[in-house]
Amino acid sequence: MNNIGFALIVAFLRALALLPYGLVARFGSGVGALLYAIPSRRKHIVLVNLRLCFPGKTAGEYDLLGRSHFRHVVRSYVERGVQWFGSARAISKLVQLESRIDLDDKNAVPTIFMGFHFVAIEVGCMLYSIKMPITALYTPMSSLKLNALAKEQRGRFGADMVTRADSARGILKLLRGGGSVMLAADMDHGTDNSVFVPFFGVPACTLTSVSRLARLGGARVVPFVTEVLPGYRGYKMTIFEPLADFPSKSDETDARRMNEFLESQVVRFPEQYYWVHRRFKHRPAGAPAVY
């Protein structure tokens, strides 16, 4: 990305941060609907994922769900203006927080806050960093300029941003010292340190790092989900109870439980999960490619 293109993106996002949230959200939703009407690789991926995970629907139902998803995805991109350049006060006003654990418990064991790739995951993480110290794991973007911008803006309220590749030893040290970390482990990052377990009945390459970190770091695993509220009313972040008897002695069992929990949330608002990602990029030996 050249300097002019990068400067235009930054200026656009800064301008969006000055506009009313409802206007920005409606704009993103409208652009998403327009983009869905154009054949694209991402649209193909979305529809493949939906057909695999929700078999038996009609073509019209897949189309309706796919269009709704595109609306949410593009909204999430333009809402980066508020998320990356809005004030702590603006973000706090937009996000409702419901926690089923005591976030102020000074005697709590080390915690892995386990998130999932719903369209609003980023704003939930940022809200938490406003309220509590946290180390957040992230996957670097392909553009060095955008990656540097995202890292700076995501961490501007105090979150310590750590790349996935550099995380293991440092995160273990953090957890053993009583700290907390926030991460997402529901993407296909390859077969190393992963197992194939069902996701809506389809074998999905699923990371085992969460259970290993929890086991070695003596940490509890607390799921959280941030959803987009209807009526352009902002977002809601829900922090759930710790997963019981997690980690177990089996990485595969733990990976299954992670996916089962994720499924229970996806069915609540399926249009908000990141179906644009190739969740089934890697396949078990002998299984045909799906994309």
N, C-alpha and C positions, 0 to 999 in steps of 0.2 A: 504494500500500500504506500503510495507516494504521500509527500507532506501535505499537498493540497487536499487530497481526498480525506486524509485523517483530520485535517483542520475543519473540513466541512462537516464531518460526522460529529466532532466535538461541539461545534457551534450549533448543530441541529439538536443534539441532546440537551445542551444547556438551554436552548430556547424552549424546548418541551417542558423543562423543569419549571419554567415561569408560568405555564398555562394551567388552567384548572384541570385537575385529574380527570374528571368526567369527559372533558373535551378530548384530552389526549387518548383516553381509553376508547372512545367512540371512533376517533380517527384510525387508531390501530386496528380495531375490529373491522372497519370498512375496507381498509387496505387488504386485510387478510382474506376477506370474502372475494375481493377482486383477484388476488393472486391464486386463490383456489380454482378459479375459472380457467386458469392457464395450465395446460399440461406441463408437468415438471417432475424431476426425479424425486423431490421431496413429497409431492403429492402421491406418487407411486408407492413410496415407502410407507406413508401413513395408511393407505388403503390396504396394503399387504399386511401390516401389523394388525389392523382392525379385523380383517377377515380371519387371521390366525387366532386371535384372542377372543373374538366374539362370533364364532361360527353360527350359521343359521339365519342371519339377518338378510333382509332384502337389499337389492342394489341401492334402492332409494334410502334405506336406513343407513347404509355405509356412507353414502354420499352426504347425508345430512350431518352425521357425526364427524366426517372428515372436514366438512366446511366449518363446522363449529370449532373444531380443533385449530384449523388455520387461523380463524379469527383470534383465538386465544394466544396462539404462538406469536403472531405479528404484534398483537397488543403487548405481549411481554417484552418484545424488542423495543418498541417505542416508549414503553413505560420505564425503560432503563434511564430515560432522562430524569425522571423524578428520583429513581432509586440511586443513581450515580451522582446526581448533582443537587438533589433536594436536601433540605436541612433535616436534622434529627427530629425537630418538631413536626415537620411535614410528614415524615415517614411514620412517626409514632401516631399521628392522627389518622393515617390511612390503614393501619394494621391493628386489628383486635388480637389480643393475646389470651389464650386459655391454656393454663398449665395444670396438669394433673399431678405434678410433683412440686415440692416446695423449692423454688429456685433460690431462695435465700438461706437454705439449710447449710450452715457452716460445717456440719459433720457429715455431709453427703460423701459417698464414695466417689472415686474418679468416674467421669461420665463421658460416654461416646454418644453424642446426639446424632442419630442416624436419620438423614433426610432422604428424599426421593425427588426425582426430576419431574415434578409438576411445574407448570408454567410460572408459578409465583414463588418458587423456592428461594430465589435470590433476595427478595424483599423480606422474607421471614428471617433469613440469616442476618441481614443487616439490622433488623429490629432487635434481634437478640444481642448483637454486638453493641447496640446503644445502651442496653440495660446491664449486660454482664460481660466480663472478660472472656474471650474465647479464641481458640486457635481453629482456623478453618482450612480444610484441604480443598484444593481446586486443581482442575486440569487446564494447563496453559492453552491459550488460543494459538492458531497458526500465525496470525499477524502479531509481530513483536510489539508494534505500536499499540494496537488495541489491547493486547495482553497487559502491557504496562499500565495503561489507563484503567482497565478493569481492576487490576490488583490494587492500585492506589485508591480508587473510589470505593471499592468494596471494603477496604480496610480502614477507611478514614475515620471511623468512630472507635477505633482501637483494636479491631480484630487482627490477629497475627495470621497473615495469609501464607500458606505453605503448599508447595506443589506436591502432587501425589508421588512423583518420583523421588523426592527428597524427604519423605515423611516418616518412614517406619521407625528408625532409631530415635529420632527426635520426639515423635509422638509417644513412644513407649516411655521415654524419660519424663515427658510431661505428665502422662497418666500416673506413673509411679510416684510422682511428686504431688498428686492430688488434683491435677488440673483437668480441664474439660476440652474436648475436641468436637468439632462439627464436620460431618462428611456425608457424602452420598455414595452408595455402592450398588446402584441398580442399573449401571450401564455395562455393555459388553466391551471389556478392555483386553480381550484375548484369553487364551486357554491357560496361560501361566497363572498359578495361584487362584484358580477358578474351578468350579464343578458345574456340570450340567444338571440342573434341577428344573422342575416344571414352573412355568409362568403362564397362567391360564391354560394349563395342559400342554404347553409347547416347551420342549427342552430349551432352556436359556442358559447361556454361559454366565455364571454368577460368581462374583468375587467372594473369596473366603477370608478376606483381610479383616472384616469387622470382628468375626468371632476370634480370630487369632490375636488381634490387638486387645480385645476384651480379656481374653484368657491370660495373656502375658502381662497385661497392664493392671489386672485386678479391677476392671471397670465394669460398670453396669451399662447396658445399651438402652437408650431412651429414644424411641422413634418420634419424629415430628413431621407435620404436613402443613404447608401453607396453601390455602385455597383462595381463588378469586370469588368474591361475593357477588351475587346478582345485583342488578340495578346500578352498576358502576359505583358501589358503596365502598370499594377498597378491598381489603384482604382479611383473612382470619388465619392466624397461626395457632395450631393445636399441638401442644407437647403432651405426649401420652405417658402412661405408666411404663416403667422399665419392663422389658421382655422378661418373663419369668423363666427361671432355669436356663438362662442364656449368659455365657456360652455353654454348650454341652461338650461332650467328649468327641463329637463328630462334626467336622466342618460341613459335611453334606446335610446333616440334619439342621444345622443352623442356617445354611443357605436356603433350605426349603422354608423354614419359618420366616425368614426375611421376605421371601417372595409371597408367602401366604398373607403376611401382614400387608404388604404392598397391594395385593389383589383386593383386600378388604377396603382399601381406600380408593383405588381406581374405580371400582364399581359405583362409588358415591358420586363422582363427577368425572366420567371417562374422557370427556372432551378436553380436560385440563392436563392429562398426562402427556409426556413428550413422545408421542408416536412418530415424530419426524426423525427420531434416532433409529438406527438399525439395531434394534434390541436383539435380533436373532442373526447377527452378522456371522458369528461362528456357529458351526453346526456339529453335532456328534459325528463320529466316524461313520461314513457311509450314507449319511443323511444329505439330501439334495439342498442346494442353496435356495433361498426363498426370495431374494431380491433381484 
